[in-house]
Amino acid sequence: METPTSPVLESQLTDVVGLRTSGIFPKNKEPSIHTLRSWTQLRRIPHHRVGHFVYYDLAEVAAHIRTKMKIPPCG
């Protein structure tokens, strides 16, 4: 009997610069890198630490912004 396989959703991890320019924030209203780092430190946006590096999953951040924050995401 074959079991249906669900497609594997690959997460796109990026750094703070990639997060800012990813297009999930409204055009010309992207938060500054300092603001994104502050939100990370205050745990206002989801992030992943690998050693001393910090990465963001674009899908997680977009979903979090849509549901928890007052900044409307694009797309």
C-alpha positions in Angstrom: 0.0 0.0 0.0 1.4 3.4 -1.0 1.3 6.2 1.5 0.8 9.7 0.1 3.8 11.8 0.5 3.5 15.5 1.4 5.7 17.9 -0.4 8.7 18.9 1.7 8.5 22.6 2.4 12.0 24.0 2.5 12.6 26.8 4.8 14.4 29.8 3.5 16.8 31.0 6.1 18.4 34.4 5.7 20.3 36.9 7.7 19.1 40.3 8.8 20.0 42.0 5.5 18.1 39.4 3.6 15.2 39.7 5.9 15.0 43.4 5.4 15.2 43.1 1.6 13.0 40.0 1.2 9.9 41.8 0.3 7.8 40.8 3.3 7.6 44.4 4.5 5.8 47.2 2.6 8.0 48.8 -0.1 9.8 51.9 1.2 8.7 51.1 4.8 11.2 48.4 5.6 12.4 48.5 9.2 16.0 49.4 9.7 18.6 46.7 10.5 18.9 48.2 13.9 15.2 47.8 14.4 15.2 44.2 13.3 18.1 43.4 15.6 16.2 45.1 18.5 13.1 43.0 17.7 15.3 39.9 17.7 16.8 40.8 21.0 13.4 41.5 22.5 12.1 38.2 20.9 9.4 40.1 19.0 10.2 38.2 15.8 11.1 34.5 15.4 14.7 33.7 14.8 17.2 30.8 14.9 20.7 30.9 16.3 23.5 28.8 14.9 26.5 29.5 17.1 26.7 33.3 17.2 24.9 33.7 13.9 21.3 34.7 13.7 19.0 33.5 10.9 15.4 34.1 10.1 12.9 31.8 8.3 11.1 34.1 5.9 7.8 32.1 6.2 7.9 32.2 10.0 8.6 35.9 10.1 5.9 36.7 7.6 3.3 34.6 9.4 4.3 36.2 12.7 4.0 39.7 11.4 0.6 38.9 9.8 -0.8 37.6 13.1 1.1 39.4 15.9 2.4 42.7 14.8 0.8 45.9 13.5 3.0 46.2 10.4 1.1 44.9 7.3 3.2 42.5 5.3 3.3 42.5 1.5 2.2 39.4 -0.5 
